[in-house]
Amino acid sequence: MSNVALDKPSQAFPVWFEQFMDDRQMRKLSPHSLKAYRQDFAAIAVLIAGSSEALSVEDITKASVGGAFSAFAREHAATSIRRCWSTWNVLCTFLFTSELLESNPMPLIGRPKLPKTLPKALPIRAIEALLVAITQPTVHRATDWPERDLVIVLTGLLAGLRAEELRSSDIGDIRTNGDGSGVISVRGKGGKHRNIPIEASYLDVLRIYLQTRARRNPMRRSRNADTDPLTWWPANAPLFVGRDDERISRGTLQSRIARAFKLAGPDAQPVAGALVHGLRHTFATELANANVNVYTLMELLGHESIITSQRYVAAAGVESRSAAATNPLYRFAEQAQLP
């Protein structure tokens, strides 16, 4: 399904709602987020006015919206209710600031509280089994590319990138320092940028992957093989690619990590509901255990709210470069060897 199709409305919407969507579009939200806005709006609008098209701004009152959410709550889970509530809160705030609505009724509308659980991290034995499954596979397939898959997993463990951040990373986002270390420049949620310090052991594994990539697609790289492999491609070339040397797809990224977990066996079960994100949880948890302070952790993870980062923190720590270097998971990059 194309991105255009994801945001193509299947029903009519009021003009003022389309103005709201134009405002959302300017914020460069993903097609999936824009589709969710339409679905959440339509779900409540139908309960108020019978159809999304028929709803007028005058129909939006505490009583009407509250009644609609009560009916919506009877058929939906707490997470769906909270997401829908958030959509309507953003919408009503937009209408209020645009002077189309006298006040935002959403703060007066109840929403379920979700339990605050600590994000799950992979135990060390699971990480060891996972990396062994990649570097020393017992089953070989033509589609396997262990050098790439190893770097993908290590990037999640050592830099805490989200799945979409892994996909969107370019070779030019990797910058090296004179001491052999470097930085990954990450384009995060909402266009927010952050820099993640990386150590020489990670860069060594990354260069091995790029060398195998050059052998697989020799026409795509620079002719000068004596230089650093990080310079063999244009800065805007994707960091992680599929077998066609194009930017890795979401499905390929997920399937490669899922296959590694499967081959690793019972000692390496992925975090439930967080296949790639489980690597990020592990990154954050290990830094928190290494006494990194909440502000540094917030910076490294690209969190908007300090409350989100506080869930990981055990105690205060040090600055971002030295903090990232304290990650004990770096020993896996130092030990990782491919045949």
C-alpha positions in Angstrom: 0.0 0.0 0.0 1.4 3.4 -0.9 1.8 6.3 1.5 -0.7 8.3 -0.5 -3.3 5.6 -0.2 -2.8 5.5 3.6 -4.0 9.1 4.0 -6.7 9.1 1.3 -10.0 9.7 3.1 -12.7 7.1 2.3 -15.5 9.5 3.4 -16.2 13.2 3.4 -15.1 15.5 6.2 -16.0 19.1 7.2 -13.9 21.9 5.8 -12.7 22.9 9.2 -11.5 19.4 9.9 -9.5 19.5 6.6 -8.0 22.8 7.7 -6.9 21.0 10.9 -5.4 18.1 8.8 -3.5 20.7 6.7 -2.0 22.0 9.9 -1.1 18.4 10.9 0.4 17.8 7.4 2.7 20.8 7.7 4.2 19.1 10.8 5.4 16.3 8.6 3.6 13.5 10.4 3.7 10.0 9.0 0.9 8.8 6.7 -0.1 6.3 9.5 -0.5 9.1 12.0 -2.6 11.1 9.6 -4.8 8.1 8.9 -5.3 7.6 12.6 -6.4 11.2 13.0 -9.2 10.7 10.5 -10.3 7.4 12.0 -10.4 8.8 15.5 -12.3 11.9 14.4 -14.8 9.9 12.4 -15.4 7.5 15.3 -16.6 10.2 17.6 -18.2 12.4 14.9 -20.5 9.6 13.9 -21.7 9.1 17.5 -22.5 12.9 17.8 -23.9 13.7 14.4 -24.5 10.5 12.5 -21.7 11.0 10.1 -18.3 12.7 10.0 -19.4 15.1 7.2 -22.5 16.3 9.2 -20.7 17.3 12.3 -20.5 21.1 12.8 -18.2 23.0 15.2 -21.4 24.1 17.1 -22.1 20.4 17.8 -18.9 20.0 19.8 -19.8 20.5 23.4 -18.9 18.9 26.7 -22.2 17.0 26.8 -22.1 15.8 23.2 -18.4 14.8 23.2 -18.7 13.2 26.7 -21.7 11.1 25.6 -19.9 10.1 22.5 -16.8 9.0 24.4 -18.9 7.1 26.8 -20.5 5.1 24.0 -17.0 4.7 22.3 -15.6 3.4 25.6 -18.1 0.5 25.7 -16.6 -1.1 22.6 -12.9 -0.2 22.7 -9.8 -0.9 24.8 -8.2 1.6 27.1 -5.3 2.3 24.7 -7.7 3.1 21.8 -9.8 5.4 24.0 -6.7 7.3 25.1 -5.5 7.7 21.5 -8.9 8.9 20.4 -9.0 11.3 23.3 -5.6 12.7 22.4 -6.7 13.2 18.7 -9.8 15.1 19.9 -7.8 17.2 22.4 -5.4 18.3 19.6 -8.3 19.0 17.3 -10.3 21.1 19.8 -7.2 23.0 20.8 -6.7 23.8 17.1 -10.3 24.9 16.8 -10.0 27.1 19.9 -6.8 28.8 18.9 -8.4 29.4 15.4 -11.3 31.1 17.2 -13.8 28.5 15.8 -14.6 27.0 19.2 -15.3 28.9 22.4 -13.4 26.4 24.6 -11.8 23.0 24.5 -14.1 20.5 26.3 -11.6 17.7 26.3 -10.0 18.4 29.8 -13.4 17.8 31.2 -13.8 14.4 29.4 -12.5 11.5 31.4 -10.0 9.0 29.9 -8.7 5.7 31.3 -5.4 5.6 33.1 -2.8 3.2 31.8 -0.5 1.3 34.2 3.0 2.7 34.4 5.1 -0.3 33.7 8.9 -0.2 33.3 9.9 -1.0 29.7 11.2 -4.5 29.3 14.9 -5.0 28.4 16.6 -8.1 27.1 18.7 -10.0 29.6 22.4 -10.4 28.9 22.0 -14.1 28.1 19.4 -13.2 25.4 21.8 -10.7 23.8 24.6 -13.2 23.8 22.3 -15.9 22.2 21.0 -13.3 19.6 24.4 -12.2 18.5 25.7 -15.8 18.3 22.7 -16.7 16.1 23.7 -13.9 13.7 27.5 -14.4 13.7 27.5 -18.2 13.9 24.3 -19.3 12.3 23.4 -23.0 12.3 21.1 -22.6 9.3 22.2 -20.7 6.2 20.0 -19.2 3.5 20.8 -17.2 0.4 19.0 -14.2 1.8 21.2 -14.0 4.9 23.5 -11.1 5.4 25.0 -11.5 8.8 27.4 -8.5 8.6 24.4 -6.1 8.0 22.1 -7.8 10.5 24.8 -7.6 13.2 25.2 -3.9 12.7 21.4 -3.3 12.8 21.2 -5.1 16.2 24.2 -3.3 17.6 22.9 0.0 16.5 19.7 -0.6 18.5 21.7 -1.8 21.5 24.4 0.8 21.4 22.6 3.9 20.1 19.0 3.2 21.0 17.5 4.0 17.5 13.8 3.4 16.8 12.9 1.2 13.9 12.1 4.1 11.6 15.3 5.9 12.7 17.3 2.9 11.6 15.6 2.9 8.3 16.0 6.6 7.6 19.7 6.8 8.6 22.2 7.7 5.9 25.9 7.0 5.6 26.5 10.7 6.0 24.9 10.6 9.5 28.0 8.8 10.7 30.7 11.2 11.7 34.1 10.0 13.0 36.4 11.7 15.5 40.2 11.7 15.5 40.3 9.3 18.4 38.5 6.6 16.5 35.1 7.2 18.1 32.2 9.0 16.3 28.7 10.2 16.4 25.4 9.1 14.8 23.2 12.1 13.8 19.6 10.8 14.2 16.4 12.3 12.7 13.9 11.5 15.3 10.1 11.9 15.9 8.7 15.2 14.8 11.9 16.1 12.9 13.8 16.4 16.2 17.5 15.8 15.8 19.9 14.3 18.3 23.5 13.1 18.3 24.5 9.7 19.7 28.1 9.1 20.6 29.5 5.8 19.3 32.8 4.0 20.1 35.5 2.6 17.8 34.5 -1.0 18.4 31.0 -0.3 16.8 32.6 1.6 13.9 34.9 -1.4 13.2 31.9 -3.7 12.8 30.1 -1.1 10.7 33.1 -0.9 8.3 33.1 -4.7 7.9 29.4 -4.5 6.9 30.1 -1.7 4.4 33.0 -3.8 2.9 30.6 -6.7 2.3 28.1 -4.3 0.9 30.7 -3.1 -1.6 31.4 -6.6 -2.7 27.7 -7.3 -3.2 27.2 -4.2 -5.3 30.6 -3.0 -6.6 29.1 -0.5 -9.0 27.5 1.5 -6.2 30.7 2.4 -4.3 33.7 4.6 -4.9 36.5 3.1 -6.9 39.1 4.0 -4.3 39.1 1.0 -2.0 42.0 2.3 0.0 40.0 4.9 1.8 37.6 4.5 4.8 34.5 2.5 3.7 32.4 5.2 5.2 33.5 7.4 2.3 32.7 4.9 -0.4 29.1 6.2 -0.9 27.5 9.6 -1.1 26.4 11.1 2.2 22.7 10.7 1.4 23.1 7.0 0.6 21.0 4.8 3.0 23.0 3.3 5.8 21.0 0.0 5.8 20.0 -1.6 2.6 18.3 -4.7 1.3 19.7 -7.1 -1.2 18.8 -4.7 -4.0 21.0 -2.0 -2.4 18.0 0.2 -1.8 17.0 1.5 1.6 15.9 -1.3 3.8 12.1 -1.8 4.1 10.2 -1.9 7.3 9.3 -5.5 6.6 12.8 -6.6 5.9 14.1 -4.9 9.1 11.5 -6.6 11.2 11.9 -10.0 9.5 15.7 -10.0 9.9 15.6 -9.4 13.6 12.7 -11.8 14.0 14.7 -14.5 12.2 17.7 -13.9 14.5 15.6 -14.3 17.6 14.1 -17.5 16.1 17.5 -19.0 15.4 18.7 -17.9 18.9 16.2 -20.3 20.5 14.5 -20.1 23.9 17.4 -18.2 25.5 16.6 -15.1 23.4 12.9 -14.3 23.5 12.1 -10.8 22.1 10.4 -8.2 24.2 6.7 -8.8 23.8 5.2 -6.3 21.4 8.6 -4.6 20.9 10.7 -6.5 18.4 13.1 -3.7 17.4 12.0 -1.4 20.2 13.2 -4.0 22.7 16.8 -3.2 21.6 16.1 0.4 22.4 14.7 -0.5 25.8 17.8 -2.5 26.5 20.0 0.5 25.5 18.1 2.7 27.9 18.0 0.3 30.7 21.7 -0.5 30.6 22.6 3.2 30.7 20.2 3.8 33.6 21.9 0.9 35.4 25.2 2.6 34.7 23.9 5.7 36.7 23.3 8.0 33.7 21.2 10.9 34.8 17.8 11.5 33.5 18.6 14.6 31.4 21.4 12.8 29.6 19.2 9.8 29.0 16.4 12.1 27.7 18.9 13.6 25.2 20.2 10.3 24.0 16.8 8.7 23.6 15.2 11.8 22.0 12.3 11.9 24.4 10.0 14.9 24.5 9.1 14.5 28.1 11.5 13.9 31.0 8.8 11.7 32.6 9.3 9.1 29.8 13.1 9.0 30.5 12.6 8.8 34.2 11.1 5.3 33.9 14.6 4.0 33.1 16.7 6.0 35.5 18.2 4.5 38.7 20.6 7.3 39.7 22.5 10.4 38.5 25.4 10.1 36.0 27.8 11.9 33.7 27.8 13.7 30.4 26.5 12.2 27.1 29.8 11.1 25.5 31.2 9.4 28.5 27.7 8.1 29.4 27.2 6.4 26.1 30.7 4.9 26.4 29.8 3.3 29.8 27.2 1.1 28.1 28.4 -2.4 29.1 26.9 -3.8 25.9 29.9 -2.4 24.0 31.7 -5.6 24.9 29.5 -7.4 22.3 30.8 -5.1 19.5 34.4 -5.8 20.7 33.8 -9.6 20.8 31.7 -9.9 17.7 33.5 -11.9 15.0 32.1 -13.1 11.7 33.6 -16.0 9.8 
